[in-house]
Amino acid sequence: MKHGKKYVDSAKLVDRSKFYETAEALDLCVKTSKAKFDETIEVHVKLGVDSRHADQQVRGAIVLPNGTGKSVKVLAICKGANEELAKEAGADYVGAEDMTQKIQSENWMDFDVLITTPDMMGLVGRLGKILGPRGLMPNPKAGTVTPDIAKAIKEAKAGKIEYRLDKTNIIHCPIGKASFGVEKLQENFDTLLGAIVKAKPAASKGQYIRSCAVASTMGPSVRLNPNKVGGQGTEA
């Protein structure tokens, strides 16, 4: 792969053979964010689990203390009194059959998070083939299927993110924007990694966090010591 001049210059600042401390790694991410837009800082964590097994799944959601820096569009699918609660909580779109029909017939996807109540899952479940591949299907573990829809909407707006394993046993998550600075990014990083470590499955054997790296949207990745993140030591 051929990289542009800005990436090549940024890559010279990063020692690929070194494990960095978190603060130093995040500082490098900020310094190597040279795009004309405010780049997102992302965390990539490879875990010592096998996502093919149900008892080794790692999934959850966490509210980042400093948010993500992204404006989140929320669709709330609910009925009755919950509709007014959803509007008051700041949902961008609120509805029931009308919204599910719009998604089915128009392939409408102008939202980032779909939040619903348990009684509406019979309706929302029909959208699984459309929402699932896009990572938009609501799930109780992520807090997007809940009787307290107002709280879920407020959390989504405040910077709640979902973390989950991909097929290669890696979790990819944003922790903010380059403009946040190192201190705020570190707080978000520590919150996310703490949640991932806490979610360690009982069936996981050997070292849980195998590798960890941070990177800006357009910049090079910076490796961290997997034994020193999330309050984790090497575990047998």
C-alpha positions as CSV (number, residue, x, y, z in Angstrom):
1,M,0.0,0.0,0.0
2,K,1.3,3.4,-0.9
3,H,0.7,6.2,1.7
4,G,0.5,9.9,1.3
5,K,3.3,12.4,2.4
6,K,1.5,13.3,5.6
7,Y,1.1,9.7,6.7
8,V,4.8,9.0,5.8
9,D,5.9,12.0,7.8
10,S,3.7,10.9,10.8
11,A,4.9,7.3,10.6
12,K,8.5,8.6,11.2
13,L,7.4,9.7,14.7
14,V,6.3,6.3,15.7
15,D,8.7,3.5,16.6
16,R,7.0,0.3,15.4
17,S,9.2,-1.9,17.5
18,K,8.2,-0.2,20.8
19,F,5.4,-0.5,23.3
20,Y,4.3,2.9,24.4
21,E,2.8,4.1,27.7
22,T,-0.9,5.1,27.2
23,A,-0.3,8.9,27.6
24,E,2.7,8.9,25.2
25,A,0.7,6.8,22.7
26,L,-2.3,9.2,22.8
27,D,0.0,12.2,22.5
28,L,1.5,10.7,19.3
29,C,-2.0,10.1,17.9
30,V,-2.8,13.7,18.5
31,K,0.5,14.9,16.9
32,T,0.1,12.6,13.9
33,S,-3.5,13.8,13.2
34,K,-2.7,16.0,10.3
35,A,-6.0,15.9,8.3
36,K,-8.0,19.0,7.6
37,F,-10.9,17.6,9.8
38,D,-10.9,16.7,13.5
39,E,-9.8,13.1,13.3
40,T,-11.3,10.4,15.5
41,I,-9.0,8.5,17.9
42,E,-9.7,4.8,17.8
43,V,-8.7,1.9,20.1
44,H,-8.1,-1.6,18.7
45,V,-7.9,-4.5,21.3
46,K,-7.2,-8.1,20.4
47,L,-8.5,-10.5,23.1
48,G,-7.5,-14.0,24.0
49,V,-11.0,-15.4,23.5
50,D,-12.8,-17.3,20.7
51,S,-15.9,-15.3,19.5
52,R,-17.2,-18.5,17.9
53,H,-18.1,-19.8,21.4
54,A,-21.2,-18.3,23.2
55,D,-19.4,-18.4,26.5
56,Q,-16.5,-16.3,25.3
57,Q,-18.4,-13.4,23.9
58,V,-17.4,-9.9,25.0
59,R,-20.0,-7.3,24.5
60,G,-21.3,-4.3,26.4
61,A,-21.7,-0.6,26.4
62,I,-20.1,2.2,28.3
63,V,-20.7,6.0,28.6
64,L,-17.4,7.7,28.0
65,P,-16.8,10.5,30.5
66,N,-15.9,13.0,27.8
67,G,-18.2,11.7,25.1
68,T,-17.1,10.8,21.6
69,G,-17.2,14.3,20.0
70,K,-19.7,13.0,17.5
71,S,-23.3,14.2,17.1
72,V,-25.4,11.1,17.5
73,K,-28.8,10.7,15.7
74,V,-31.2,8.5,17.7
75,L,-34.2,6.7,16.4
76,A,-36.6,5.6,19.2
77,I,-39.2,3.0,18.3
78,C,-41.9,3.0,21.0
79,K,-45.5,3.7,21.7
80,G,-47.8,5.4,24.1
81,A,-46.3,7.5,26.9
82,N,-42.8,6.4,25.8
83,E,-43.2,8.5,22.7
84,E,-43.4,11.7,24.6
85,L,-40.6,10.6,26.9
86,A,-38.4,9.8,23.9
87,K,-39.0,13.3,22.4
88,E,-38.2,15.0,25.7
89,A,-35.0,13.0,26.0
90,G,-33.8,14.3,22.7
91,A,-34.5,11.5,20.2
92,D,-34.2,12.7,16.6
93,Y,-36.9,10.4,15.3
94,V,-39.7,8.8,17.2
95,G,-42.3,6.3,15.9
96,A,-43.4,2.7,15.6
97,E,-44.9,1.0,12.5
98,D,-44.3,4.1,10.5
99,M,-40.6,4.0,11.1
100,T,-40.1,0.3,10.6
101,Q,-42.0,0.6,7.3
102,K,-39.8,3.5,6.3
103,I,-36.7,1.4,6.9
104,Q,-38.1,-1.6,5.0
105,S,-39.6,0.2,2.0
106,E,-37.1,3.0,1.6
107,N,-33.9,1.4,3.1
108,W,-33.9,4.6,5.3
109,M,-30.8,4.7,7.6
110,D,-30.5,8.3,8.7
111,F,-29.7,7.4,12.3
112,D,-26.7,6.2,14.3
113,V,-28.5,4.4,17.1
114,L,-31.9,2.6,17.4
115,I,-33.4,2.4,20.8
116,T,-36.6,0.6,21.6
117,T,-38.6,-0.9,24.5
118,P,-39.0,-4.6,25.1
119,D,-42.7,-4.7,24.0
120,M,-41.6,-3.4,20.6
121,M,-39.1,-6.1,19.8
122,G,-41.6,-8.2,18.0
123,L,-41.9,-5.3,15.5
124,V,-38.2,-4.4,15.4
125,G,-37.1,-8.0,15.1
126,R,-38.5,-8.1,11.6
127,L,-35.7,-5.7,10.6
128,G,-32.9,-8.0,11.7
129,K,-31.7,-8.7,8.2
130,I,-31.5,-5.0,7.4
131,L,-30.2,-3.7,10.8
132,G,-27.9,-6.6,11.8
133,P,-25.2,-6.3,9.1
134,R,-25.0,-2.6,9.8
135,G,-24.6,-3.1,13.5
136,L,-27.8,-1.2,14.3
137,M,-29.9,-4.0,15.7
138,P,-30.9,-3.1,19.3
139,N,-29.7,-5.4,22.1
140,P,-30.4,-5.5,25.8
141,K,-26.6,-6.0,26.5
142,A,-25.9,-2.7,24.7
143,G,-28.7,-1.0,26.6
144,T,-30.6,-0.3,23.4
145,V,-33.6,-2.5,24.4
146,T,-34.8,-1.1,27.7
147,P,-38.0,0.0,29.5
148,D,-36.3,3.2,30.5
149,I,-36.1,4.7,27.0
150,A,-35.4,8.2,28.2
151,K,-32.3,7.3,30.1
152,A,-31.0,5.2,27.1
153,I,-31.5,8.2,24.7
154,K,-29.7,10.6,27.0
155,E,-26.8,8.2,27.4
156,A,-26.5,7.7,23.7
157,K,-26.5,11.5,23.2
158,A,-23.9,11.9,25.9
159,G,-21.4,9.5,24.3
160,K,-22.3,6.0,25.0
161,I,-20.5,3.5,22.9
162,E,-20.9,-0.2,22.3
163,Y,-17.9,-2.6,22.3
164,R,-18.1,-6.0,20.8
165,L,-15.8,-8.6,19.3
166,D,-15.5,-8.9,15.5
167,K,-14.9,-12.3,13.8
168,T,-11.1,-12.0,14.4
169,N,-11.6,-11.4,18.2
170,I,-10.8,-7.7,18.0
171,I,-12.7,-4.8,19.5
172,H,-12.6,-1.5,17.6
173,C,-13.9,1.6,19.4
174,P,-13.7,5.4,19.1
175,I,-12.6,7.2,22.2
176,G,-13.0,10.8,21.1
177,K,-11.5,13.4,18.7
178,A,-7.9,14.6,18.4
179,S,-9.0,18.0,19.6
180,F,-9.9,16.5,23.0
181,G,-6.2,16.4,24.0
182,V,-4.4,13.7,25.8
183,E,-6.0,14.1,29.3
184,K,-9.6,13.6,28.1
185,L,-8.6,10.9,25.7
186,Q,-6.8,9.1,28.5
187,E,-10.0,9.2,30.7
188,N,-12.1,7.8,27.9
189,F,-9.4,5.1,27.2
190,D,-9.2,4.0,30.8
191,T,-13.0,3.8,31.1
192,L,-13.3,1.7,27.9
193,L,-10.4,-0.7,28.8
194,G,-11.7,-1.0,32.4
195,A,-15.1,-2.2,31.0
196,I,-13.5,-4.6,28.6
197,V,-11.3,-6.2,31.4
198,K,-14.3,-6.4,33.7
199,A,-16.3,-8.2,31.0
200,K,-13.7,-11.0,30.7
201,P,-15.5,-14.3,30.3
202,A,-14.9,-17.0,32.8
203,A,-14.1,-19.4,29.9
204,S,-11.2,-17.2,28.8
205,K,-7.8,-18.8,29.4
206,G,-4.3,-17.5,29.2
207,Q,-3.6,-13.8,28.5
208,Y,-6.8,-11.9,28.0
209,I,-5.6,-8.8,26.3
210,R,-3.2,-10.0,23.6
211,S,-2.5,-6.7,21.9
212,C,-3.7,-3.1,22.0
213,A,-3.1,-0.1,19.7
214,V,-4.5,3.4,19.2
215,A,-4.6,5.4,16.0
216,S,-6.2,8.5,14.5
217,T,-8.4,8.2,11.4
218,M,-5.7,8.9,8.9
219,G,-2.6,8.3,11.1
220,P,-0.3,5.4,11.9
221,S,-1.2,3.0,14.7
222,V,0.7,3.2,18.0
223,R,1.2,0.0,20.0
224,L,0.7,-0.2,23.8
225,N,1.9,-2.8,26.2
226,P,-1.0,-5.2,26.5
227,N,0.1,-6.1,30.1
228,K,-0.3,-2.5,31.3
229,V,-3.7,-1.4,29.9
230,G,-7.1,-1.6,31.7
231,G,-5.5,-2.3,35.0
232,Q,-4.6,-5.8,33.7
233,G,-1.5,-7.8,34.4
234,T,-0.6,-11.0,32.5
235,E,-3.2,-13.5,33.7
236,A,-3.0,-17.3,33.5
